Amino acid sequence: KDHIETAKILGSLGHLYLCQEDLDRAEATINQALSILQQKQHPSQFLFYETLAKIHLQKATAEENEGRITEAKTFKIQAIKELEQALAIIRPLFPEDSAYVIRIQGKLKSARDN
């Protein structure tokens, strides 16, 4: 139940929900996967933090479109924290010029600038 492979499968399922724009189910499923990886202290956690950030940025946009600015800001702050967490996980593992680091830095900059 709490195996790395289970986390990977849950991650794939979470991505499927995200593609279907079922953000709540995507978030819950990705959180399940992340919990397993945290218990195992597995470095691929950063991918799931990145996915959670994407979910929360989409939720922020939806809230903003509905005029709920406070809720949008809360989701955006959450996404920034998740991207920072992803970066903290991979920095010791990859050089600064790796595609992973550059990609997350770009997402973080974009989230902060918008």
C-alpha positions in Angstrom: 0.0 0.0 0.0 2.7 2.5 0.9 5.2 1.6 -1.8 6.9 3.8 -4.3 5.1 2.1 -7.2 1.7 2.9 -5.5 2.8 6.5 -5.3 3.6 6.5 -9.0 0.3 5.0 -9.9 -1.5 7.6 -7.7 0.5 10.3 -9.3 -0.6 9.1 -12.8 -4.2 9.0 -11.6 -3.9 12.5 -10.1 -2.5 13.8 -13.5 -5.5 12.2 -15.2 -7.9 14.0 -12.9 -6.0 17.2 -13.5 -6.4 16.8 -17.3 -10.1 16.3 -16.7 -10.1 19.5 -14.7 -11.3 17.6 -11.6 -9.0 19.7 -9.4 -10.3 18.5 -6.0 -9.8 14.8 -6.9 -6.5 15.6 -8.5 -5.3 17.4 -5.3 -6.5 14.6 -3.0 -4.8 11.9 -5.1 -1.6 13.8 -5.5 -1.5 14.4 -1.8 -1.9 10.6 -1.2 1.1 10.0 -3.5 3.1 12.7 -1.9 2.4 11.3 1.6 3.9 7.9 0.6 7.0 9.5 -0.9 7.5 11.7 2.2 7.4 8.6 4.4 10.0 7.0 2.2 12.0 10.3 1.9 12.0 9.7 -1.9 13.4 12.5 -4.0 10.7 12.4 -6.6 8.5 14.3 -4.1 9.5 17.4 -6.0 7.4 16.3 -9.0 4.3 16.0 -6.8 4.9 19.4 -5.2 5.1 20.8 -8.7 1.8 19.2 -9.7 0.1 20.5 -6.5 1.4 24.0 -7.4 -0.2 23.6 -10.9 -3.5 22.6 -9.3 -3.4 25.5 -6.9 -2.6 28.0 -9.6 -5.5 26.7 -11.6 -7.8 27.0 -8.5 -6.4 30.6 -8.0 -7.4 31.5 -11.6 -10.9 30.0 -11.2 -11.4 32.0 -7.9 -10.1 35.2 -9.5 -12.5 34.7 -12.5 -15.3 34.5 -10.0 -14.1 37.7 -8.3 -13.0 35.9 -5.1 -9.6 37.7 -4.8 -8.8 36.6 -1.2 -9.4 32.9 -2.1 -7.3 33.3 -5.3 -4.5 34.9 -3.3 -4.6 32.0 -0.8 -4.2 29.4 -3.6 -1.4 31.4 -5.2 0.5 31.6 -1.9 0.1 27.8 -1.5 1.4 27.2 -5.0 4.4 29.4 -4.4 5.2 27.4 -1.2 4.9 24.2 -3.1 7.3 25.3 -5.8 9.7 26.5 -3.2 9.5 23.1 -1.5 10.1 21.4 -4.8 13.2 23.5 -5.4 14.5 22.8 -1.9 14.2 19.1 -2.6 16.1 19.1 -5.9 18.8 21.7 -5.3 21.0 19.2 -3.4 20.4 16.6 -6.1 20.9 18.5 -9.4 23.2 21.3 -10.6 21.8 24.8 -10.9 21.7 24.5 -14.7 19.7 21.3 -14.7 16.4 21.3 -16.6 14.5 20.5 -13.4 15.9 23.4 -11.5 15.5 25.9 -14.3 11.9 24.7 -15.0 10.8 25.1 -11.4 12.6 28.5 -11.0 10.7 29.7 -14.1 7.4 28.5 -12.6 8.2 30.2 -9.3 9.1 33.5 -11.0 5.9 33.3 -13.1 3.8 32.6 -10.0 5.4 35.5 -8.1 5.1 37.9 -10.9 1.4 37.3 -11.7 
